[in-house]
Amino acid sequence: MAVVEFAGVTKQFGSRTALRDVSFTLPEGSALGLLGPNGAGKTTALRLILGFTHPTAGSVRLRGGSPGEPEARTGVAYLPERLRLPGRMTVRHFLRLHGTLAGVEAAHVAREIDAVLALTGLEDRADDRIGDLSKGLSQRVGFAQAFLGHPEFLLLDEPTSGLDPIGVRDARDWIQVARSRGCTVLMSSHILSEVERVCDRIAIVNEGRIAAAGRVEELVEPGESLEDAFVRVVRAS
C-alpha cells in the first residue's frame, strides 16, 4: 500500500509557485529522503501531506484518504523544522499531554513516556522545564513526542537541527529503531550523509520540481559521492 501519493501536484502562494506538477509514491515500510536547496519546496510538500495546506492543482493522498481526514492521519507523527514547545511545561508533563492527544491509551501513557525518555536520553531531564533546556535537548524532546505511541509514519523536517554530533548519531539510531518496527519515514534534511544512511530512496527537489528520484546507487555516478550527485542534479535542473 502507498502511504503517500502525489499526482500532478502544484502549489502556489500568490504569484509564487512552491511546487510544480509533482508526482511520487511512498510505499509502506520505505524511507524517502527529500533533498533540495533552501526554498526548493520540501517543507511545502510535508505540509501538504499533513493537510496543513491544500494543492492548487493535482491531488495528495495519505494512507488512501484525504490528508484532512482524522482516519488518514491516525498513526502519523511529525517533527517540524521550527519546533515550538511550551517552555513552562516540564518534559514529562508535555509528553503526557501529547500522548493523550495522540490517542495513547491512558493505561499505557506512563510506560510509553518512560520508553521514549530512555530512547532519547532524557530520563534525567524529565522533570525540567522545557524552557530551561538547550536547543539540542529541546530537539530531543521533539523526537520523544514524535516516537510516542509507535507511529506508523514519521515525517521529519530537518530533524537533526540543533543537535551536536553525538545527537545526530543518536537520531539516526532512533530512526532506524522506528524503521525496524515497520515505520515508514519521510525525511527532509541538508545532512546528506545522514539521509544516505537512513533512507533507501532519495528525491532531489529544485525550484518546486523533482529533478531526480531513485535509490542512491541509481543517482550517484561512478566516482561520485551523494553530495557530488546532489550538486550535479541541482545545477543541471
N, C-alpha and C positions, 0 to 999 in steps of 0.2 A: 504494500500500500504506500502511496505517496503521502508524506507528511505535509509537504508544501508544494503547490503548483502555481507557477506564474504563467499566464497565457497572454502574450502581447501587451504587457502592462506598460502604460505610460502614466507618469505622474507629473503634473505641472503645479507650480506655486506662482500664480500670477503669470508673468512673462517668462519665468524661469522654468526650464524643463529639467527635473531631477532624474527621471528615468525615461528611457525611450524604447518602447517596443521590446521589453524584457520578457523572455520566456525561459523557464528552467523548472526542473522537477527535483525534489529532495526525497529520495527513497527512505523508508523507515529503517532505522538502525545505522544509517550512514552519518558521516561527519563532513560538512562542507565548510571550507574556509573562504570567506568573502574578502577579497583583496582589492585595493584601489587607492589612488591618491586622495587627499582631503577633498571633500566636495564631490566625490565621484557618484554618490547615490547609495552608498552602503546602508547608512542609518535609515534613509527613507525606505529601503526595501524591508528592513526589520520592522519599522513602524506600520507598514502595510500588512505584514504578516500578522501583527498583533491587533489589527483593526483600529489603531490609533488615528489613521488617516485612510483615505479611500482612493483607488486609482481613478485617474481622469479617463482612461480608456483601458480596455482589457479586463482580466479577472484574476483574483487571488483566491486560492482555496487553501484552507488549513484543516488538515485531517479530514478531508472530504466535505467540509462545510464552509460557511462564511466565517471569516475571522471575527466578526462581531457577535457570533453566537456563543453563549456560555459553554455549550457542549463541546464545541470545537476547541475552546481554549482550556478545557479541563486537562490537567497534567502538563501544562506548558509553563515554563519558568523563564524569566527574563532578567538579565543583568545589564542595565543601561550603561553607556559610556559616562554620562554625567550622573553619578549616583548621589541622590539626596536622601539622607537618613535623618530621623528625628533625634536631634542632638541631646534632648533631655531624657530620653529613654535609656535604660540600661540595655546591654546587648541581649540579655535573656528575655526582658520584657518585650523588646521589639520582635524577637524571634517567636515568642508565644503569640503575639498579635498576628504576625504574618502567617504562622502556621494555622491559626483559626480561620483567617481569611482565605487561605489556600485549600481549606477543606480537610486538613489533617484531623483524624478522629481525636476527640478530647482525651480519650484514654491513652492515646499514643503520643500526644504532643510533647510531654516532658522527655520521654525516651528519644524521640526524634531530635529534639533540641540538643540533648546531650551528645547524640551521634554526630550532628553537624558541627558542634563546638569542638569535638575531638578531631574530626576530619580537618578542620581549618585552623587548628592550633589555638583556639580561643578559650579553652577551658578556664584559664587563669584570669581572663578579662570579662567573663560572663556578667559580672555584676558592676562593671564600669559603665559610666555614661558614654554613649556613643560620641557625644560632642568632645569628650576628653581624649579620644583616640587619634592616632596619627592617620594620615591618608592611607597608608598601606594596611593598617589594621582595619580601617573602615571598609576597605575593599574586601578584606577577608570576611567581614560581616555580610557584605553583599553576596559573596559566594555562599555563605552559610544559609542565607534566606533562599537563595536560588535552589539549593540542594534539598531543602525541607520537603518531605513527602515523596521522595524518589520520583522526580518529574520524568515524563516520557520524552519530552522535547525541551532542549535547552537553547535559548537564544542569548548569545554573549556578544556584546558590543564593546570592543576594546577591553576585554576582561582583565588584562594584566596592568592596566593603567595605575600608576602609583605604587606598584609592588617592587620590592627590591629583588635582586637575582634569586635569592632563596624562595621568595614568594612566587616568582614567575615559574620556577621549577615545581613548587608545590601545586600551583594552579594547574599546570599540565597534568600532574598526577591525579588531582581531583577530577578533572575532566575525563581522564582515562578510566577512573573508577566508575563514573557515570556511564561511560560507553560500554564497560564490561557488563553492566546491568541491562544493556539493550537500549539505552537512551540515544535518541537522535540529537545531533548537535549542529547548530549553525553558528559560526564564529566569525566575527569581523575583527581583524587585527592588523596592525602595522608591523608586528614582530613576526617576520616571515618564517624564521626558524621554528617558532612555536607552532604556527599553523601547519607547517610541514610535518611536525612530529605528531600532532593530534589528529589531523584531518586526512581522510582518504580521497577527497575530491577538492578541487580548487576552482573558483570562478574569479576572474580578474575583471573588475568593472572600471570603466573610464568614460567620463562625460556622459554618464547615465546609460551606457550600453555595456553588455557583456562582451568584452573584447576577446576573451579566450576562456575555455572551461574544459575540465577533464581531470584525470589523475595527474599527480605531479610528474610521473615519468612520461606522460604524454605531452606535457607542456614544456619540459626542460630539454633543451637540445644538448648533444654531446659536448662535454667540457663546461657546461653552464651550471651555476647554482640557481636556486629558485629566485634569488634576488636578481640575478642577471636576466632570467626569463621574464620576470615581472617588469623590469625596466624596458626590455626589448618590446614587449607586448604593448605597454602603455605608450611608448614613443611612436609605435607604428600605427596606433589606433586613432 
